[in-house]
Amino acid sequence: MEDETLYTELLEIANELSALSERVRQVCVEAQRRAPSEGLDIPGSLAGVHRALSTAGNSLATTAEAAAMLRLAVGPVPAGAESVRRRAASVLEQVNDAERRIAESAATD
C-alpha cells in the first residue's frame, strides 16, 4: 500500500473523529447544566455518562497510537488503516453510549 493511500485513509478517520467533538461538547454541556459542578466529583446519576466519555477518550488515545504506529511501519501494510478504523469505531460507540445515557437520564428526571 502506498504511503499516500494510507495517509488518505488516516485523514478520513481523523475527520470522522473530529466531527464527534461537537457531540461530546453537547453531552458535557447538558451534564453540567443538570448537575453543576466545579470540582472533580461526578454526580451518581451521571456516572454512566462520565464513564462512557472517559472510555471514549481512552479509546481515542489508542486510536491515535495505532495511527502513529501504522505510519512508522516498515514495509507494506496489507490491511491498510483497518486497525485504526476499528479503534475509531469504538470511540463512536462510546460517544453514542454517552448520548444515550444522558437522554435516559433526562427521561428519569
Secondary structure by P-SEA (a helix, b strand, c coil): ccaaaaaaaaaaaaaaaaaaaaaaaaaaaaaaaacccccccccccaaaaaaaaaaaaaaaaaaaaaaaaaaaccccccccaaaaaaaaaaaaaaaaaaaaaaaaaaaac
